[in-house]
Amino acid sequence: MKERTAYKFRIYPDGEQARLFRRTIGCCRLVYNTCL
């Protein structure tokens, strides 16, 4: 029997990384909403 494990990660981005994440998520949201 195989044991299943799960990992949780938390990231602490600096200012530039946070800006990039917000931009990427915003673009993904725009594409998703356009396709609906």
PDBQT receptor file of N, H, CA, C and O in Angstrom, charges set to zero:
ATOM      1  N   MET A   1       0.848  -1.171   0.000  1.00  0.00    +0.000 N 
ATOM      2  CA  MET A   1       0.000   0.000   0.000  1.00  0.00    +0.000 C 
ATOM      3  C   MET A   1       0.903   1.247   0.000  1.00  0.00    +0.000 C 
ATOM      4  O   MET A   1       1.870   1.329   0.757  1.00  0.00    +0.000 OA
ATOM      5  N   LYS A   2       0.564   2.204  -0.860  1.00  0.00    +0.000 N 
ATOM      6  H   LYS A   2      -0.222   2.137  -1.474  1.00  0.00    +0.000 HD
ATOM      7  CA  LYS A   2       1.346   3.432  -0.941  1.00  0.00    +0.000 C 
ATOM      8  C   LYS A   2       0.790   4.480   0.011  1.00  0.00    +0.000 C 
ATOM      9  O   LYS A   2      -0.422   4.617   0.182  1.00  0.00    +0.000 OA
ATOM     10  N   GLU A   3       1.686   5.195   0.609  1.00  0.00    +0.000 N 
ATOM     11  H   GLU A   3       2.670   5.084   0.470  1.00  0.00    +0.000 HD
ATOM     12  CA  GLU A   3       1.281   6.277   1.500  1.00  0.00    +0.000 C 
ATOM     13  C   GLU A   3       1.259   7.583   0.713  1.00  0.00    +0.000 C 
ATOM     14  O   GLU A   3       2.193   7.896  -0.025  1.00  0.00    +0.000 OA
ATOM     15  N   ARG A   4       0.195   8.326   0.880  1.00  0.00    +0.000 N 
ATOM     16  H   ARG A   4      -0.564   8.072   1.480  1.00  0.00    +0.000 HD
ATOM     17  CA  ARG A   4       0.082   9.609   0.186  1.00  0.00    +0.000 C 
ATOM     18  C   ARG A   4       0.511  10.724   1.124  1.00  0.00    +0.000 C 
ATOM     19  O   ARG A   4       0.125  10.760   2.292  1.00  0.00    +0.000 OA
ATOM     20  N   THR A   5       1.297  11.609   0.604  1.00  0.00    +0.000 N 
ATOM     21  H   THR A   5       1.610  11.580  -0.345  1.00  0.00    +0.000 HD
ATOM     22  CA  THR A   5       1.729  12.752   1.403  1.00  0.00    +0.000 C 
ATOM     23  C   THR A   5       1.364  14.038   0.677  1.00  0.00    +0.000 C 
ATOM     24  O   THR A   5       1.272  14.073  -0.550  1.00  0.00    +0.000 OA
ATOM     25  N   ALA A   6       1.164  15.065   1.439  1.00  0.00    +0.000 N 
ATOM     26  H   ALA A   6       1.240  15.036   2.435  1.00  0.00    +0.000 HD
ATOM     27  CA  ALA A   6       0.843  16.375   0.869  1.00  0.00    +0.000 C 
ATOM     28  C   ALA A   6       1.800  17.406   1.457  1.00  0.00    +0.000 C 
ATOM     29  O   ALA A   6       2.215  17.308   2.612  1.00  0.00    +0.000 OA
ATOM     30  N   TYR A   7       2.131  18.375   0.652  1.00  0.00    +0.000 N 
ATOM     31  H   TYR A   7       1.794  18.455  -0.286  1.00  0.00    +0.000 HD
ATOM     32  CA  TYR A   7       3.020  19.441   1.086  1.00  0.00    +0.000 C 
ATOM     33  C   TYR A   7       2.327  20.780   0.908  1.00  0.00    +0.000 C 
ATOM     34  O   TYR A   7       1.637  21.008  -0.086  1.00  0.00    +0.000 OA
ATOM     35  N   LYS A   8       2.515  21.650   1.867  1.00  0.00    +0.000 N 
ATOM     36  H   LYS A   8       3.075  21.464   2.674  1.00  0.00    +0.000 HD
ATOM     37  CA  LYS A   8       2.000  23.013   1.762  1.00  0.00    +0.000 C 
ATOM     38  C   LYS A   8       3.193  23.953   1.708  1.00  0.00    +0.000 C 
ATOM     39  O   LYS A   8       4.146  23.826   2.477  1.00  0.00    +0.000 OA
ATOM     40  N   PHE A   9       3.118  24.893   0.789  1.00  0.00    +0.000 N 
ATOM     41  H   PHE A   9       2.344  24.997   0.165  1.00  0.00    +0.000 HD
ATOM     42  CA  PHE A   9       4.175  25.877   0.664  1.00  0.00    +0.000 C 
ATOM     43  C   PHE A   9       3.574  27.261   0.791  1.00  0.00    +0.000 C 
ATOM     44  O   PHE A   9       2.465  27.511   0.319  1.00  0.00    +0.000 OA
ATOM     45  N   ARG A  10       4.290  28.139   1.414  1.00  0.00    +0.000 N 
ATOM     46  H   ARG A  10       5.191  27.936   1.797  1.00  0.00    +0.000 HD
ATOM     47  CA  ARG A  10       3.874  29.533   1.486  1.00  0.00    +0.000 C 
ATOM     48  C   ARG A  10       5.027  30.371   0.953  1.00  0.00    +0.000 C 
ATOM     49  O   ARG A  10       6.179  30.199   1.351  1.00  0.00    +0.000 OA
ATOM     50  N   ILE A  11       4.694  31.273   0.051  1.00  0.00    +0.000 N 
ATOM     51  H   ILE A  11       3.758  31.412  -0.272  1.00  0.00    +0.000 HD
ATOM     52  CA  ILE A  11       5.743  32.089  -0.541  1.00  0.00    +0.000 C 
ATOM     53  C   ILE A  11       5.672  33.505   0.020  1.00  0.00    +0.000 C 
ATOM     54  O   ILE A  11       4.600  33.994   0.375  1.00  0.00    +0.000 OA
ATOM     55  N   TYR A  12       6.797  34.134   0.091  1.00  0.00    +0.000 N 
ATOM     56  H   TYR A  12       7.668  33.737  -0.197  1.00  0.00    +0.000 HD
ATOM     57  CA  TYR A  12       6.899  35.514   0.556  1.00  0.00    +0.000 C 
ATOM     58  C   TYR A  12       7.637  36.308  -0.523  1.00  0.00    +0.000 C 
ATOM     59  O   TYR A  12       8.849  36.507  -0.441  1.00  0.00    +0.000 OA
ATOM     60  N   PRO A  13       6.888  36.760  -1.537  1.00  0.00    +0.000 N 
ATOM     61  CA  PRO A  13       7.550  37.453  -2.646  1.00  0.00    +0.000 C 
ATOM     62  C   PRO A  13       7.999  38.861  -2.254  1.00  0.00    +0.000 C 
ATOM     63  O   PRO A  13       7.396  39.512  -1.400  1.00  0.00    +0.000 OA
ATOM     64  N   ASP A  14       9.075  39.308  -2.903  1.00  0.00    +0.000 N 
ATOM     65  H   ASP A  14       9.564  38.779  -3.596  1.00  0.00    +0.000 HD
ATOM     66  CA  ASP A  14       9.478  40.697  -2.703  1.00  0.00    +0.000 C 
ATOM     67  C   ASP A  14       8.620  41.585  -3.607  1.00  0.00    +0.000 C 
ATOM     68  O   ASP A  14       7.718  41.085  -4.279  1.00  0.00    +0.000 OA
ATOM     69  N   GLY A  15       8.877  42.846  -3.631  1.00  0.00    +0.000 N 
ATOM     70  H   GLY A  15       9.610  43.251  -3.085  1.00  0.00    +0.000 HD
ATOM     71  CA  GLY A  15       8.032  43.789  -4.367  1.00  0.00    +0.000 C 
ATOM     72  C   GLY A  15       7.908  43.477  -5.849  1.00  0.00    +0.000 C 
ATOM     73  O   GLY A  15       6.807  43.504  -6.398  1.00  0.00    +0.000 OA
ATOM     74  N   GLU A  16       9.026  43.182  -6.503  1.00  0.00    +0.000 N 
ATOM     75  H   GLU A  16       9.921  43.161  -6.057  1.00  0.00    +0.000 HD
ATOM     76  CA  GLU A  16       9.016  42.908  -7.944  1.00  0.00    +0.000 C 
ATOM     77  C   GLU A  16       8.264  41.615  -8.246  1.00  0.00    +0.000 C 
ATOM     78  O   GLU A  16       7.493  41.557  -9.204  1.00  0.00    +0.000 OA
ATOM     79  N   GLN A  17       8.479  40.587  -7.444  1.00  0.00    +0.000 N 
ATOM     80  H   GLN A  17       9.105  40.634  -6.666  1.00  0.00    +0.000 HD
ATOM     81  CA  GLN A  17       7.789  39.315  -7.656  1.00  0.00    +0.000 C 
ATOM     82  C   GLN A  17       6.292  39.464  -7.421  1.00  0.00    +0.000 C 
ATOM     83  O   GLN A  17       5.494  38.897  -8.168  1.00  0.00    +0.000 OA
ATOM     84  N   ALA A  18       5.900  40.210  -6.408  1.00  0.00    +0.000 N 
ATOM     85  H   ALA A  18       6.549  40.671  -5.802  1.00  0.00    +0.000 HD
ATOM     86  CA  ALA A  18       4.477  40.424  -6.127  1.00  0.00    +0.000 C 
ATOM     87  C   ALA A  18       3.812  41.143  -7.295  1.00  0.00    +0.000 C 
ATOM     88  O   ALA A  18       2.690  40.810  -7.675  1.00  0.00    +0.000 OA
ATOM     89  N   ARG A  19       4.502  42.126  -7.864  1.00  0.00    +0.000 N 
ATOM     90  H   ARG A  19       5.414  42.397  -7.555  1.00  0.00    +0.000 HD
ATOM     91  CA  ARG A  19       3.959  42.856  -9.012  1.00  0.00    +0.000 C 
ATOM     92  C   ARG A  19       3.775  41.911 -10.196  1.00  0.00    +0.000 C 
ATOM     93  O   ARG A  19       2.759  41.977 -10.888  1.00  0.00    +0.000 OA
ATOM     94  N   LEU A  20       4.750  41.033 -10.434  1.00  0.00    +0.000 N 
ATOM     95  H   LEU A  20       5.576  40.980  -9.872  1.00  0.00    +0.000 HD
ATOM     96  CA  LEU A  20       4.658  40.070 -11.535  1.00  0.00    +0.000 C 
ATOM     97  C   LEU A  20       3.508  39.091 -11.305  1.00  0.00    +0.000 C 
ATOM     98  O   LEU A  20       2.782  38.770 -12.246  1.00  0.00    +0.000 OA
ATOM     99  N   PHE A  21       3.330  38.613 -10.076  1.00  0.00    +0.000 N 
ATOM    100  H   PHE A  21       3.920  38.874  -9.312  1.00  0.00    +0.000 HD
ATOM    101  CA  PHE A  21       2.225  37.698  -9.770  1.00  0.00    +0.000 C 
ATOM    102  C   PHE A  21       0.880  38.357 -10.021  1.00  0.00    +0.000 C 
ATOM    103  O   PHE A  21      -0.010  37.757 -10.625  1.00  0.00    +0.000 OA
ATOM    104  N   ARG A  22       0.730  39.599  -9.555  1.00  0.00    +0.000 N 
ATOM    105  H   ARG A  22       1.453  40.087  -9.064  1.00  0.00    +0.000 HD
ATOM    106  CA  ARG A  22      -0.540  40.310  -9.767  1.00  0.00    +0.000 C 
ATOM    107  C   ARG A  22      -0.828  40.490 -11.250  1.00  0.00    +0.000 C 
ATOM    108  O   ARG A  22      -1.966  40.325 -11.689  1.00  0.00    +0.000 OA
ATOM    109  N   ARG A  23       0.197  40.828 -12.019  1.00  0.00    +0.000 N 
ATOM    110  H   ARG A  23       1.121  40.962 -11.662  1.00  0.00    +0.000 HD
ATOM    111  CA  ARG A  23       0.014  41.025 -13.458  1.00  0.00    +0.000 C 
ATOM    112  C   ARG A  23      -0.371  39.713 -14.138  1.00  0.00    +0.000 C 
ATOM    113  O   ARG A  23      -1.278  39.686 -14.970  1.00  0.00    +0.000 OA
ATOM    114  N   THR A  24       0.312  38.635 -13.789  1.00  0.00    +0.000 N 
ATOM    115  H   THR A  24       1.049  38.657 -13.113  1.00  0.00    +0.000 HD
ATOM    116  CA  THR A  24       0.027  37.332 -14.389  1.00  0.00    +0.000 C 
ATOM    117  C   THR A  24      -1.379  36.864 -14.041  1.00  0.00    +0.000 C 
ATOM    118  O   THR A  24      -2.106  36.384 -14.912  1.00  0.00    +0.000 OA
ATOM    119  N   ILE A  25      -1.767  36.998 -12.782  1.00  0.00    +0.000 N 
ATOM    120  H   ILE A  25      -1.177  37.388 -12.075  1.00  0.00    +0.000 HD
ATOM    121  CA  ILE A  25      -3.108  36.589 -12.358  1.00  0.00    +0.000 C 
ATOM    122  C   ILE A  25      -4.166  37.441 -13.038  1.00  0.00    +0.000 C 
ATOM    123  O   ILE A  25      -5.220  36.935 -13.422  1.00  0.00    +0.000 OA
ATOM    124  N   GLY A  26      -3.891  38.732 -13.188  1.00  0.00    +0.000 N 
ATOM    125  H   GLY A  26      -3.035  39.143 -12.875  1.00  0.00    +0.000 HD
ATOM    126  CA  GLY A  26      -4.826  39.616 -13.880  1.00  0.00    +0.000 C 
ATOM    127  C   GLY A  26      -5.022  39.210 -15.332  1.00  0.00    +0.000 C 
ATOM    128  O   GLY A  26      -6.146  39.220 -15.834  1.00  0.00    +0.000 OA
ATOM    129  N   CYS A  27      -3.935  38.852 -16.011  1.00  0.00    +0.000 N 
ATOM    130  H   CYS A  27      -3.022  38.843 -15.603  1.00  0.00    +0.000 HD
ATOM    131  CA  CYS A  27      -4.027  38.407 -17.407  1.00  0.00    +0.000 C 
ATOM    132  C   CYS A  27      -4.813  37.101 -17.507  1.00  0.00    +0.000 C 
ATOM    133  O   CYS A  27      -5.654  36.948 -18.393  1.00  0.00    +0.000 OA
ATOM    134  N   CYS A  28      -4.541  36.162 -16.602  1.00  0.00    +0.000 N 
ATOM    135  H   CYS A  28      -3.857  36.287 -15.882  1.00  0.00    +0.000 HD
ATOM    136  CA  CYS A  28      -5.258  34.882 -16.611  1.00  0.00    +0.000 C 
ATOM    137  C   CYS A  28      -6.746  35.102 -16.367  1.00  0.00    +0.000 C 
ATOM    138  O   CYS A  28      -7.583  34.464 -17.005  1.00  0.00    +0.000 OA
ATOM    139  N   ARG A  29      -7.077  36.001 -15.448  1.00  0.00    +0.000 N 
ATOM    140  H   ARG A  29      -6.397  36.520 -14.930  1.00  0.00    +0.000 HD
ATOM    141  CA  ARG A  29      -8.476  36.291 -15.147  1.00  0.00    +0.000 C 
ATOM    142  C   ARG A  29      -9.170  36.902 -16.356  1.00  0.00    +0.000 C 
ATOM    143  O   ARG A  29     -10.314  36.557 -16.653  1.00  0.00    +0.000 OA
ATOM    144  N   LEU A  30      -8.492  37.805 -17.054  1.00  0.00    +0.000 N 
ATOM    145  H   LEU A  30      -7.563  38.085 -16.813  1.00  0.00    +0.000 HD
ATOM    146  CA  LEU A  30      -9.056  38.429 -18.245  1.00  0.00    +0.000 C 
ATOM    147  C   LEU A  30      -9.342  37.384 -19.324  1.00  0.00    +0.000 C 
ATOM    148  O   LEU A  30     -10.417  37.386 -19.923  1.00  0.00    +0.000 OA
ATOM    149  N   VAL A  31      -8.388  36.500 -19.570  1.00  0.00    +0.000 N 
ATOM    150  H   VAL A  31      -7.514  36.499 -19.084  1.00  0.00    +0.000 HD
ATOM    151  CA  VAL A  31      -8.570  35.458 -20.588  1.00  0.00    +0.000 C 
ATOM    152  C   VAL A  31      -9.711  34.532 -20.196  1.00  0.00    +0.000 C 
ATOM    153  O   VAL A  31     -10.545  34.192 -21.035  1.00  0.00    +0.000 OA
ATOM    154  N   TYR A  32      -9.761  34.119 -18.932  1.00  0.00    +0.000 N 
ATOM    155  H   TYR A  32      -9.084  34.395 -18.250  1.00  0.00    +0.000 HD
ATOM    156  CA  TYR A  32     -10.818  33.219 -18.459  1.00  0.00    +0.000 C 
ATOM    157  C   TYR A  32     -12.193  33.861 -18.627  1.00  0.00    +0.000 C 
ATOM    158  O   TYR A  32     -13.118  33.233 -19.143  1.00  0.00    +0.000 OA
ATOM    159  N   ASN A  33     -12.323  35.108 -18.191  1.00  0.00    +0.000 N 
ATOM    160  H   ASN A  33     -11.571  35.618 -17.772  1.00  0.00    +0.000 HD
ATOM    161  CA  ASN A  33     -13.612  35.787 -18.279  1.00  0.00    +0.000 C 
ATOM    162  C   ASN A  33     -14.021  36.042 -19.724  1.00  0.00    +0.000 C 
ATOM    163  O   ASN A  33     -15.210  36.009 -20.040  1.00  0.00    +0.000 OA
ATOM    164  N   THR A  34     -13.064  36.294 -20.598  1.00  0.00    +0.000 N 
ATOM    165  H   THR A  34     -12.098  36.320 -20.341  1.00  0.00    +0.000 HD
ATOM    166  CA  THR A  34     -13.366  36.500 -22.014  1.00  0.00    +0.000 C 
ATOM    167  C   THR A  34     -13.886  35.214 -22.649  1.00  0.00    +0.000 C 
ATOM    168  O   THR A  34     -14.763  35.248 -23.512  1.00  0.00    +0.000 OA
ATOM    169  N   CYS A  35     -13.339  34.089 -22.218  1.00  0.00    +0.000 N 
ATOM    170  H   CYS A  35     -12.627  34.061 -21.517  1.00  0.00    +0.000 HD
ATOM    171  CA  CYS A  35     -13.735  32.802 -22.801  1.00  0.00    +0.000 C 
ATOM    172  C   CYS A  35     -15.083  32.308 -22.291  1.00  0.00    +0.000 C 
ATOM    173  O   CYS A  35     -15.660  31.394 -22.881  1.00  0.00    +0.000 OA
ATOM    174  N   LEU A  36     -15.594  32.883 -21.222  1.00  0.00    +0.000 N 
ATOM    175  H   LEU A  36     -15.125  33.625 -20.743  1.00  0.00    +0.000 HD
ATOM    176  CA  LEU A  36     -16.877  32.415 -20.684  1.00  0.00    +0.000 C 
ATOM    177  C   LEU A  36     -18.028  32.734 -21.590  1.00  0.00    +0.000 C 
ATOM    178  O   LEU A  36     -19.171  32.404 -21.275  1.00  0.00    +0.000 OA
TER     179      LEU A  36
